[in-house]
């Protein structure tokens, strides 16, 4: 979340930047500033009151020794009155702090200056693209029909066991899925990321730390009896490793990677976008997380984008990178690049990765800090990205590589899955 310092010192700039995210910040910032004035004034009064209580309390013993009982009694009465006043001031202080916190978590992160103006995905900007568009034979099938033809994925069985959006992978489909996971993890390790195996459920503090709560509460599966949430991405547990942690600057940058199943309610999703593997409630993903000093974070973002590009290139998929406009960015992001691969049978682009810099927004919620060279405590910058999400990668691989003889496996995956073709 934004700091009070940023809001108080740069109010007009904050309003202008948030307008790029189509967020009208005028009213909420005024409320925050009003409450902060109350907080500051109350804190000043409380400090003065406590100081006076301390002074009077120390004087009472001396007055009694000097035989000035009446004056001592008067001082005691004053202390009693001041203590009651301090309780009221403390309540006012806590109330203002709570209300400020409640407002701060409703304010999105500030977009980076390079974020394009726009309201919808149509306003995103294509940064670059690559790969060769496949030419499919007549009668080419979409991945959901290929999955049925070769007995790779059973969508109906998933509905029976759980519900729509929970597919069952079978045979070579399961092996290909596992191959992709291992391939992505091996690539991340070779690139210098430390592998983490995180829990798949988190507490509310973790959801708040990375910004899923309270903003996306309705999109998360909630185990109410234990007040735990199924993770929507490994970003949540991995980044929360560093919640309430002060790092040494020599520990930075931190590079972590993790595989996890991901769970998303995807409330309100419908139509062609949810067919087959296009949109699921449970899916597999390998995540990469960076934590670094503020002055290095945009260089890290470039590194992450370049790294994800190598993955889609190794899989021989046509790809493009989008710089998201203000209206299509997440609540917590300062700058996001989406990766899309082309799905030939569906004749459409499918998002397979989002790579984002959150600057200090998450770190402020997490209280993730580091000590600089002067031993002063500073907020870190946090970044993460999908590297990669599997369902749409699987969809594109199946569709783009179908031939009359079967589905060809990209060369880089053959050592992982143990077969060259699905037939």
N, C-alpha and C positions, 0 to 999 in steps of 0.2 A: 504494500500500500504506500501511498505518498506520505512523505513526512510533513509535519506541521511547518518546519522551516521552509520547505519548498513552497508550500501553499501561502504562507505569510509574506515571504519575500518576493514571490513571482506570481502573484494572483492573476494578473492579466495574461501572462504567458501561459499559465496552466489552463485558463479558460479557452484561449485560442487553440492550444494544442489538442485539448479534449474535443473541441468542435470537429476536428478531423476524424474523430471516432464517432461523430454524430451524437455526442453527449453534451447536453447543456449543463454546464457546471456552475453557473452564476449563483443560483439559489443555495445549493448545497455548500459551496465554498463560503458564502456569507454566513451561513449557520455555523460552520466550523470555526470561522474567525471570531464570531460573537461568543461562542462557547469557550474558545481559547482565551479570550479576554477575561471571561468570568473565571476560568481556571487560574490564569496568571494572577489576577487581583486577589482571588481567594487564597492562593498559595502565599502571597505576600502578607495578607492579614493573618493567616495561620502561623506563619513563621514569627511574625511580630508578637502574636498572642502567646505562643509557646516560649518565646524568649522572656516575655514579661512574667509568665508563670514561673519560669526558672529563677529569675532574679528575686521575685517576691518569696519564693519557697526558701531560697538561701538566706533571706533576711530574717525569717521568722525565728530561727534558733538564736540569732544574735540579739534580737529584741527581747526574747524571753530571758536571756542571760543578763541583760541590762535592766530587767524588771519592768520593762515596758509592755505589760500584758495587754492593755487595751489596744496598743498599736499592733501587737502581734495578732490579736483576734481580728482586727480590721484587715490585716494582710491575709489572714486565712480566708476571710469572707471574699476578699478580692480574688484569691486563687480559685476558690470554689466557683465564683461567677465566670472567671476566665476559662476554667476547664469546661464548663457547660458551653460557653461560646466556641471553644476549640472543637468540641464535638460537632456542633452545628456546621462550623466551617469545614471540618473534615468530611462530613456528609455531602456538603455542597461540592467540595473538590472531587470526591469520588463520583458523584452524579455527573458532573461536567465531563470528567475523563471518560466515563462510560458512554455518554452521548456522543462525544467526539469520535471514539473508537467505532461506534455504530455507524456514523456517517462516513468515516474514512474508508471503511470496507465496501462502501457502495460506489466509490469513485474509481474508475478504471485507471490503468497505467497510462502514462503519457506516451504517445507515439513518437518515434524517432523522426527527425526532420525529413528523412528520405522516404517516409511512408506516403504513397500516392493518395490524393483526395478521391473519395468514392464511397458508395453506399452498399454495393452488391458485388458478388464475385466477378461480374462482367467488367468491373472497373479495375481488377487486378492487372498488373503489368507483367508481361512475359520478359524475363531477364535474359534467358538463353535456352537453347534446346539442342538436342542431338539424337543420335541413333538413326537406324534405318526403318522406315515404315514397312511393315510386312505386306506382302501381296498374297491374299488367301485364295484357295481354290473355290470354285463355285460350290455353293451348299455348305460353306463353313458354318460351324456351330458356335453359339455362345458358351461360356464356360459351364453354365448349369446343365446344359445338354451334354457337353463333353464329360462332365463329372458322372452323369448317369450312364452314358454309353460305355465308359471304361471302369465303372464302379469305383470311383475315386472318393466321392463325397455324397453322403446321403442326407439330403435336407429334410425329407419326410420323417426319417427316423429321429432326427433331432427334435422335430416338432412333437413326436410321440413321447420322447424322454423328458423334454423340458418345455419347448415352445419354439415359435419361429425365431430365427436369428441365432440358433445354437446348433450348427451343423456337426455331423459325425464324419470324420475323415477315416478312410478305409484303405488297406492295402498300399498300393503305390502312391495313393493320395496322401496317406499318413506319413509314408517315408519321405515324400517330397517336402511335406510340411516340416518335418524334423530336419531335413537337409538344409532348408532355408534358414532355420533357427541357428544351426551349428555354423553354417557359412557366415552369417552376419556376426555371430559372436567371435568367431576366429578372426574375421577382418577387423573387428573393433579391438581385439587384443593386440593384433599386429600393429595397429595404429596408436597403441599406447594407452588404451583405456583399461582400467581395472574392473574385472567382472565382479558383479554383486548378484547374489541370489536373494531377493527381498521377499517379505511377506506379501500375500495377495489381499490382505485386509488391513485397514489402518484405522486409527482413532480419529475423532473429530479434530483434534489439535493438528494432526498431520494434514487433513483435508483443508483446514484453514491456512496452514503454512504455505502451501503451494497455490492457493487461490481457488480450489474447487468448492470450498465452503466459505461463505454462504451462497456464492454466485451460481454454482451448478448443482446444488443439492438435489434437485429433481431429476438430474441425469445420472445419479449414482445409486447403485443398489445398497440399501441400508439394512443391516441386520439389527433390528431395533432392540431385541432382547439384550444384546451386549453393547449396543450403541457403537457398532463398527461398520465400516464402509468397504465394499469390494472396490479394488483399485481400478480407475479408468485407464491408467497407464503406470508403468514402472517409475515414471518421473516422480510420482507422489512419495512412495517410500524411500527411494534413493536420495532425493533432494532433502528429505526430512532427516536423513542421517546427520545432517549438519545444522539442524534446528537447535538454537540455544548453545551454539558452539562458537568459540573464538579461536580462529586459526592463526598460525604464524605465517607471515608473508612468504617464508621459505617453503611452506606446504603447497603454495599455489603455483600453477593451476592444478585443480583437482579434475581428473578425468575418470568418470565411471560409466560402465555399461551394464545393462541388465536385460535378460529375457523375462517376460512374464505373460501370462494370460491377462487380458484386459476385459473389463466388464462395463458396458454402457447401456443405459436404458433406451437411449435414442428415442425419447418420447416425441411423438409428432411426425416421425419419418414415415413416408409412404411413397407409392408409385414406383417408377422404373429404377430409381436410385437404390431401392432396397432389394432388388432381385438377386438371387444367388449369393455370391460373396461380396456384393457391392456395399452392403451395410449390415453389420452383425451386432448382436448383444454381447457375444463372447468371441474374442479373437486373440491371436498371438502377435507379439511385437517385441522387437529388440530396440531398446532406448539408449541414447547416449546423453550424458549430463556433464556439463562443464561448470566449474565455479572458479572465478578468477577476480583479479583486481579490476576496478572500473576502467582504467586506462587501457586494459588489454581485451576487454570483452568483445569489441567489434571485430578485432583480428581473429578471435576465437570463433565468432559467428561465421566469418568467411571460411575458416578451416573446416567447420562442420558442414557447410554447404558443399565445399569441394569434396569432402569425404563421402557424403551421401551420393554425390554425382558418380564417384567411382563405383559404387555398388550397383546402380542401375546400368552403368556401362558394362560392368562385368556380366550382368545378367542378359545383355544383348537386347535390352528393351528401348524403344523410342521414348524419349523423356523431354520434359520441359520444366523450367523453374519459374515460379511466379512470385513476384514481390506483392504481398497483400496490401490492398488499400485499407484505409482507416475503418471503413464500415464492415470489413470482412475479417478483421483481426480479433483475436481473443481478448477478453477482459484484462488479462495480466500482461500481455505482450507489448514490448516497445517496437519490435520489428520482427516480422515473420516472413520466411520464404517457404512456399509449398512446392513439393515435387509431385509431378503427375507423370504417369506412364500411359501410353496409348493402348487401348483395348480394341484390337482390330475387328473382332466379330461384332462387338457392340458399337463400333465406330465412335468412340468417345474417350475423353481423357479421364483417368481415375487418379485421385489423390492417394499417394502412398507414404508421404512424409510431410511433417511440418517442423521446421527448424526455427527456433525463436530465441531472441535475447530479451530477458525480462528486466535487464539492468538491476537496480536495487529494489524493485517492487516486491518480489518474492522474499528477498533477503531481509527486508524490513519486517515482514510478517513472521519470518522464521527466526529473526534475531541471529542471522548468520553473518558473522563479522570476522575481521582479521586485524592483526596489529601491524601497522605500517613501520617504516624504518625509524620513525620517531617514537614508536611504542604507543601511538595513539590508536584507538579502536575505530575502524571504519566498516561500513557496510560492504559486503561482497556484491558482485554481479553474478547472476545465475543464468544459465542457458541450457536448453535441451532440444533434442530432436529425435524423430523416429528414424531408425537405421537398421531395419525398416519394418513397417507394418505389413503383415503377411497376406491378408485376404485378397487385396486387389493386385498384389504382386503375383499371387497364385493365379488369379483370374486372367491377367495379361499373359503369363507364361503359357497357360493352357491354350488360350485362344490364338496367340500370335505364332505358336510353334506347331499348330496342327497341320498334318500332312495326310495324304491318302494312306500312308503306311502306319500312321500313329502320331503321337505327340512327341516331338523332339525335345530332349533335355539340354539346356545350355551346357556348354563344355565345362564351365567352372563348377557346376553342381554334380557332375557325373561321379567324381570321387566320393562325394558325400552320400548320394542316394544309391549308388551301385548299379544303375541301369542307364542306358542311353536313350531309350524310347519307351513310351507307354503305348502298348498295343493290345 
